[in-house]
Amino acid sequence: MGWNSWDAYGLTIDEAQYRDNVKVLAGLKQYGWQYAVIDEGWYAQDPFAEKVEARRYVWDANGNLIPAVNRFPSAANGAGFKPLADWVHGQGLKFGIHILRGIPKQVVKENLPIAGTSFHAAEAADVQSTCPWAEDNYGISDTPAGQAYYDGMLKLYAGWGLDFIKVDCISDRPYRPTEIRQIAEAIRKTGRPIVLSLSPGPTSLEHAAEVAKYAQMWRITDDHWDVWSSKKQDNGSEFPFGLKQEFDRIASWQQYVKPGSWPDPDMLPQGSLNPHPGWGEPRQSRYTQDEQRTEFTLWAISRSPLIMGGNLTRLDDFTRSLMTNKELLEVNQRAASSHPVENLPPGFDNVRLWLATEKAASYPPEFCALFNVSDKPVALKFSWNRLIGIKAHRAVDLFTNVDLDASKEINVTLPAHGSAIFRVQ
């Protein structure tokens, strides 16, 4: 659970903006929110420039990207992100950054030395492996020199106090298992517990076992944004991936969800996507409140990572109410199992149903979420016994806290794109 800067700031966040968001996140840590992640571009002196060369990336003498001091002044005098990470830790939170896999092309051109070794950048680079959608870097070769480059990078970043690293252009387009393994090995050598998150998606199901061996999170969709439904493009791209499409995608990965292994359907593009979102014009999320609730509930009951994307300094009351719904968050954090239910009864044609079971309880409750994926309201009548095979006595709506007599027939009306979730015992 945490926050990432991309959906609201794109490449552009600076230290003051980051600190302001972290202060809000710190006020929510009692609910489980803990990771504060600076996404792509923190090493660019001019993140608004169109061309990579004009962004003026900053790296150290060994070719490792370091914060642009004009945007992150606490990084002056070679301090890197350590002062900022120390401050985040002082708020009771954890510090994260994004990188694009590989090594900057200019670093290879200059053939800078790799820290603590006799290798140089040209020996570490795989110049045939570039990122098709970002021209920043060459890939890293599967060689001792390549491993040494990642070792030096992660040693530096771990020394700053890094807790989370999101690595892009590595889990799809293209899939780079050698670099995944190298980064995981470099993290291991630091001795510091750092969450490894892989991006972008969709990671292929055939790679599930391999990514789970090395990473703790990996994206299962292309970039997910505030659209209800989307279609795959003629070139095969899923961008932007819609909320309606998340139901089937998340379901297909459920067998791989376990502690330390989290398929990631991407961030929650909710609330204020201002001032410079990673896609589209600055805006309040396009979602209706019903769609926001549906997204948050689906992520919660499927035990998916909850990474908020909106600008926390402009947090509206409704989005805050989702982020502080303690019992819903506990479903996400404490459920021992979760899965979609198929073969639903008549009248449930446009309804998706998910169940989750809480751990560490003598008589664990079931959590049942109902989702209306149609464009019209749907009225449902059911008994818990017929629907999910439970002879229930009590059901509580987790959004309204209304206590229902679960022994009787239940009547629920779901708005278009809406949802409801119940604790059933």
C-alpha distance (Angstrom), angle and dihedral (degrees) to the residues before:
residue distance angle dihedral
M1 . . .
G2 3.74 . .
W3 3.78 149.9 .
N4 3.80 133.4 -78.3
S5 3.80 126.2 -164.0
W6 3.84 99.9 -141.0
D7 3.80 102.0 87.2
A8 3.80 93.4 53.2
Y9 3.82 104.5 26.7
G10 3.82 108.4 21.9
L11 3.80 108.1 -168.1
T12 3.78 94.8 -20.2
I13 3.81 112.5 77.0
D14 3.80 116.8 128.3
E15 3.78 132.1 -163.9
A16 3.79 96.8 -93.4
Q17 3.81 92.2 50.6
Y18 3.79 91.8 46.3
R19 3.80 92.6 49.9
D20 3.81 90.9 49.6
N21 3.81 90.9 53.9
V22 3.79 92.4 45.2
K23 3.80 90.5 54.1
V24 3.81 89.4 57.6
L25 3.80 91.9 45.2
A26 3.81 89.9 51.2
G27 3.80 88.0 57.9
L28 3.81 88.1 57.9
K29 3.80 98.9 45.1
Q30 3.81 91.7 103.3
Y31 3.81 86.2 69.9
G32 3.81 92.5 54.3
W33 3.80 102.3 -93.2
Q34 3.81 107.1 140.6
Y35 3.83 118.8 140.4
A36 3.82 118.9 83.4
V37 3.80 109.2 -170.7
I38 3.81 129.5 -168.9
D39 3.78 105.9 -151.1
E40 3.79 129.5 -153.2
G41 3.79 124.5 -27.5
W42 3.82 106.9 33.8
Y43 3.83 89.7 130.9
A44 3.84 93.9 55.7
Q45 3.79 117.6 102.0
D46 3.82 90.0 -160.7
P47 3.81 109.3 28.9
F48 3.81 91.5 172.6
A49 3.81 94.0 64.4
E50 3.80 117.0 108.5
K51 3.82 98.6 -142.0
V52 3.79 123.6 60.8
E53 3.80 92.0 -129.6
A54 3.80 91.1 54.9
R55 3.80 92.2 52.4
R56 3.83 88.3 67.5
Y57 3.77 103.2 -144.8
V58 3.79 118.4 -148.4
W59 3.80 125.4 -137.6
D60 3.77 136.5 165.5
A61 3.82 128.7 -113.4
N62 3.79 89.9 -80.3
G63 3.80 96.4 50.8
N64 3.80 97.2 -102.8
L65 3.80 115.1 142.0
I66 3.80 113.2 -113.5
P67 3.84 132.0 -175.3
A68 3.80 118.6 -77.9
V69 3.80 102.9 -113.3
N70 3.80 93.6 -149.7
R71 3.82 87.0 65.0
F72 3.82 100.1 29.5
P73 3.81 104.8 34.6
S74 3.81 94.6 176.7
A75 3.82 86.9 69.2
A76 3.82 91.3 69.2
N77 3.81 122.3 126.5
G78 3.78 93.5 28.2
A79 3.80 94.7 -60.5
G80 3.80 93.1 130.3
F81 3.78 114.9 -171.6
K82 3.82 94.3 -34.3
P83 3.84 96.3 103.6
L84 3.79 91.1 47.5
A85 3.81 93.5 45.0
D86 3.80 90.2 48.7
W87 3.80 89.1 53.1
V88 3.82 91.5 49.0
H89 3.79 90.1 50.4
G90 3.78 88.2 50.1
Q91 3.80 87.8 59.6
G92 3.80 88.8 56.8
L93 3.82 92.2 -106.9
K94 3.82 137.8 112.3
F95 3.79 128.2 -112.4
G96 3.79 126.8 -129.4
I97 3.81 141.3 173.8
H98 3.81 139.7 -171.5
I99 3.80 125.9 -127.2
L100 3.77 134.2 179.2
R101 3.79 109.9 -127.1
G102 3.77 117.0 -104.8
I103 3.78 138.3 29.1
P104 3.83 128.4 -59.4
K105 3.80 111.8 -96.8
Q106 3.81 92.4 -130.7
V107 3.81 90.1 54.0
V108 3.81 88.1 56.7
K109 3.79 91.3 46.6
E110 3.81 89.7 53.1
N111 3.83 89.2 42.4
L112 3.78 93.5 -141.2
P113 3.82 119.2 -165.4
I114 3.82 119.0 -99.2
A115 3.80 111.9 -121.2
G116 3.79 116.9 -94.6
T117 3.82 95.1 -0.6
S118 3.78 142.4 81.0
F119 3.81 90.3 -118.0
H120 3.77 125.0 108.2
A121 3.79 132.6 -150.6
A122 3.81 95.9 -101.1
E123 3.80 89.6 59.7
A124 3.82 91.7 52.7
A125 3.79 97.0 47.6
D126 3.79 126.5 95.8
V127 3.79 97.8 -158.6
Q128 3.81 92.1 -174.3
S129 3.82 91.3 61.2
T130 3.77 109.5 71.8
C131 3.78 127.1 151.6
P132 3.83 109.5 -99.7
W133 3.80 93.1 -144.7
A134 3.83 100.7 36.7
E135 3.80 124.3 47.1
D136 3.80 96.2 -164.2
N137 3.80 103.1 100.8
Y138 3.75 150.2 24.2
G139 3.78 116.4 -129.0
I140 3.79 123.1 -106.0
S141 3.80 119.8 -102.9
D142 3.80 121.3 -123.3
T143 3.80 91.3 -115.3
P144 3.80 138.0 106.5
A145 3.81 88.1 -96.9
G146 3.80 90.7 53.0
Q147 3.79 92.0 49.8
A148 3.80 89.7 47.6
Y149 3.80 91.3 55.6
Y150 3.79 93.1 53.3
D151 3.82 90.1 42.6
G152 3.80 90.8 56.0
M153 3.79 93.1 44.7
L154 3.80 95.2 50.7
K155 3.80 92.2 43.0
L156 3.81 88.5 56.8
Y157 3.80 94.3 45.4
A158 3.80 93.7 44.5
G159 3.80 87.5 53.0
W160 3.79 88.0 58.1
G161 3.81 88.8 58.1
L162 3.80 99.2 -101.5
D163 3.81 116.7 -178.9
F164 3.82 101.9 171.3
I165 3.79 134.5 28.5
K166 3.79 125.5 -172.9
V167 3.80 111.3 -160.0
D168 3.80 117.3 -161.4
C169 3.83 135.2 -156.0
I170 3.79 90.2 27.1
S171 3.82 112.4 92.3
D172 3.82 95.9 48.6
R173 3.81 138.2 2.8
P174 3.00 82.1 53.4
Y175 3.79 118.8 9.2
R176 3.81 106.0 -143.5
P177 3.82 109.3 -172.5
T178 3.80 93.1 167.2
E179 3.79 92.1 58.5
I180 3.81 92.2 43.6
R181 3.79 88.5 55.6
Q182 3.81 92.9 45.0
I183 3.80 93.4 51.1
A184 3.80 92.2 46.6
E185 3.80 89.6 50.4
A186 3.79 91.5 48.4
I187 3.81 90.1 51.6
R188 3.81 90.2 49.6
K189 3.79 90.8 53.2
T190 3.80 91.9 55.1
G191 3.81 90.8 62.5
R192 3.80 89.1 -140.0
P193 3.83 121.3 120.3
I194 3.82 102.2 -118.3
V195 3.80 121.8 169.2
L196 3.81 111.1 -128.0
S197 3.81 113.2 -148.1
L198 3.82 119.2 -174.8
S199 3.79 125.9 -150.5
P200 2.99 155.0 -133.1
G201 3.77 117.3 26.0
P202 2.85 164.9 -103.9
T203 3.79 92.3 67.9
S204 3.78 107.4 -165.6
L205 3.80 117.3 -110.7
E206 3.80 88.5 -130.9
H207 3.81 87.8 66.8
A208 3.80 94.8 50.2
A209 3.79 97.7 106.8
E210 3.79 93.2 46.2
V211 3.80 97.8 49.0
A212 3.81 90.4 44.7
K213 3.80 89.3 55.2
Y214 3.80 93.0 59.3
A215 3.82 109.3 21.2
Q216 3.79 136.7 50.0
M217 3.84 96.1 -150.4
W218 3.79 133.0 24.2
R219 3.77 131.2 175.7
I220 3.80 116.9 -109.8
T221 3.82 96.5 -174.9
D222 3.76 139.0 42.6
D223 3.81 113.2 -103.1
H224 3.81 108.2 -44.0
W225 3.78 116.5 -144.2
D226 3.78 139.9 173.4
V227 3.82 97.8 -71.8
W228 3.80 124.4 115.0
S229 3.80 97.6 -144.5
S230 3.79 136.2 8.3
K231 3.80 139.0 177.6
K232 3.78 129.8 -135.3
Q233 3.79 110.2 -103.3
D234 3.80 124.8 -122.2
N235 3.81 90.5 -102.4
G236 3.82 90.5 55.6
S237 3.81 95.5 -103.9
E238 3.80 117.2 143.8
F239 3.79 93.7 -162.3
P240 2.98 119.5 163.8
F241 3.80 96.9 25.2
G242 3.80 112.7 -149.7
L243 3.78 130.7 -134.9
K244 3.81 93.6 -120.4
Q245 3.80 90.3 55.8
E246 3.83 91.0 52.6
F247 3.83 91.8 73.7
D248 3.80 95.5 69.3
R249 3.79 94.5 35.7
I250 3.80 94.9 52.1
A251 3.81 90.8 45.1
S252 3.81 91.7 53.6
W253 3.83 90.7 58.9
Q254 3.82 99.9 43.8
Q255 3.80 95.4 103.7
Y256 3.81 88.9 63.3
V257 3.82 96.7 53.4
K258 3.79 112.3 109.7
P259 3.81 138.0 126.7
G260 3.79 108.2 -55.8
S261 3.80 91.9 11.3
W262 3.79 115.9 85.5
P263 3.81 125.7 166.8
D264 3.80 104.3 -147.4
P265 3.83 122.6 -141.6
D266 3.83 88.9 -172.3
M267 3.77 135.5 -104.5
L268 3.79 127.1 -38.3
P269 3.84 107.2 -106.0
Q270 3.78 93.7 -156.5
G271 3.79 134.0 137.8
S272 3.79 121.2 6.5
L273 3.81 114.5 5.2
N274 3.79 91.9 -169.6
P275 2.99 152.0 168.8
H276 3.85 100.6 5.2
P277 3.82 112.0 -4.9
G278 3.78 119.5 -164.4
W279 3.82 89.1 -115.4
G280 3.78 132.2 26.0
E281 3.76 133.1 -5.5
P282 3.84 123.2 -37.1
R283 3.81 106.8 -84.1
Q284 3.74 150.4 139.3
S285 3.80 106.6 -90.9
R286 3.80 111.7 -78.3
Y287 3.80 90.3 -132.6
T288 3.77 121.1 110.6
Q289 3.79 114.1 -129.9
D290 3.80 88.7 -103.7
E291 3.80 89.9 55.0
Q292 3.80 91.4 47.5
R293 3.77 90.2 52.4
T294 3.81 91.0 47.1
E295 3.79 92.9 51.0
F296 3.79 94.0 46.7
T297 3.81 92.2 46.2
L298 3.81 93.8 48.3
W299 3.80 91.9 50.7
A300 3.80 90.7 45.9
I301 3.79 98.9 49.4
S302 3.81 93.8 41.6
R303 3.83 90.1 54.0
S304 3.80 91.2 -122.0
P305 3.82 121.8 158.8
L306 3.80 110.6 -85.4
I307 3.81 106.8 -141.9
M308 3.79 112.6 163.3
G309 3.81 115.9 -144.0
G310 3.80 105.0 -173.8
N311 3.80 125.6 99.6
L312 3.80 103.5 -89.0
T313 3.80 93.0 -158.7
R314 3.83 87.4 66.3
L315 3.79 95.9 41.5
D316 3.80 111.0 158.4
D317 3.79 122.9 -144.3
F318 3.81 95.5 -108.6
T319 3.80 95.3 51.2
R320 3.80 89.2 45.4
S321 3.81 89.3 52.8
L322 3.81 89.5 57.7
M323 3.79 92.8 46.6
T324 3.81 90.8 51.2
N325 3.81 99.5 43.2
K326 3.78 93.9 120.8
E327 3.79 98.3 -169.5
L328 3.80 93.7 47.5
L329 3.79 90.2 49.6
E330 3.80 89.9 49.6
V331 3.81 89.2 56.8
N332 3.79 87.6 57.6
Q333 3.81 95.1 45.1
R334 3.81 102.8 34.3
A335 3.79 107.8 32.4
A336 3.78 113.2 117.7
S337 3.79 94.2 -157.8
S338 3.78 140.5 3.6
H339 3.76 136.0 -179.7
P340 3.81 143.6 158.7
V341 3.79 117.8 -101.0
E342 3.78 118.9 -130.6
N343 3.83 133.3 -166.2
L344 3.78 94.3 47.0
P345 3.83 120.9 -173.8
P346 3.83 125.9 -96.9
G347 3.78 113.1 -68.1
F348 3.81 92.3 38.4
D349 3.82 96.1 88.1
N350 3.81 95.0 124.1
V351 3.78 96.1 30.7
R352 3.80 128.5 101.5
L353 3.79 118.9 -158.5
W354 3.80 127.5 -161.4
L355 3.79 129.7 -174.3
A356 3.79 129.4 -160.7
T357 3.80 130.2 -178.2
E358 3.78 123.4 -150.6
K359 3.77 120.0 -130.6
A360 3.81 130.2 -133.0
A361 3.78 98.9 35.7
S362 3.81 131.9 115.9
Y363 3.78 91.1 -138.2
P364 3.79 102.5 18.7
P365 3.79 115.9 -156.9
E366 3.75 122.1 -124.7
F367 3.76 118.3 -127.9
C368 3.77 113.6 -147.6
A369 3.81 122.3 -167.6
L370 3.79 122.6 -169.6
F371 3.82 120.5 -163.1
N372 3.78 128.7 -169.7
V373 3.81 107.8 -149.7
S374 3.82 94.2 178.6
D375 3.79 128.4 95.5
K376 3.81 93.3 -118.7
P377 3.83 133.4 61.4
V378 3.79 116.1 -93.8
A379 3.82 127.7 -153.0
L380 3.79 115.1 -147.7
K381 3.80 130.2 -165.2
F382 3.77 119.9 -173.6
S383 3.77 148.1 131.9
W384 3.77 119.6 -123.5
N385 3.78 90.9 -126.3
R386 3.80 93.7 56.6
L387 3.78 94.0 39.7
I388 3.81 103.6 44.9
G389 3.81 104.6 0.7
I390 3.81 97.3 -107.7
K391 3.79 124.8 130.6
A392 3.76 91.9 -145.4
H393 3.78 128.3 -173.7
R394 3.78 99.6 -174.4
A395 3.78 137.7 27.8
V396 3.79 126.2 -178.0
D397 3.80 124.5 -163.3
L398 3.83 105.2 -131.0
F399 3.80 93.0 -149.9
T400 3.80 101.4 45.0
N401 3.83 99.0 23.3
V402 3.80 87.4 -134.7
D403 3.80 110.8 158.3
L404 3.80 113.2 -137.7
D405 3.79 130.4 -162.7
A406 3.78 96.0 -117.3
S407 3.79 93.8 -169.6
K408 3.81 89.8 73.0
E409 3.78 131.7 64.8
I410 3.79 111.4 -75.4
N411 3.80 123.7 -136.0
V412 3.79 116.1 -160.8
T413 3.80 128.6 169.6
L414 3.79 115.2 -160.5
P415 3.82 118.5 -162.9
A416 3.79 120.5 -132.9
H417 3.82 108.1 -65.5
G418 3.80 87.4 0.9
S419 3.79 135.1 132.6
A420 3.79 147.1 -167.0
I421 3.79 131.6 -157.1
F422 3.81 127.4 -160.2
R423 3.77 137.4 -170.5
V424 3.81 104.2 -136.6
Q425 3.80 125.3 -164.3
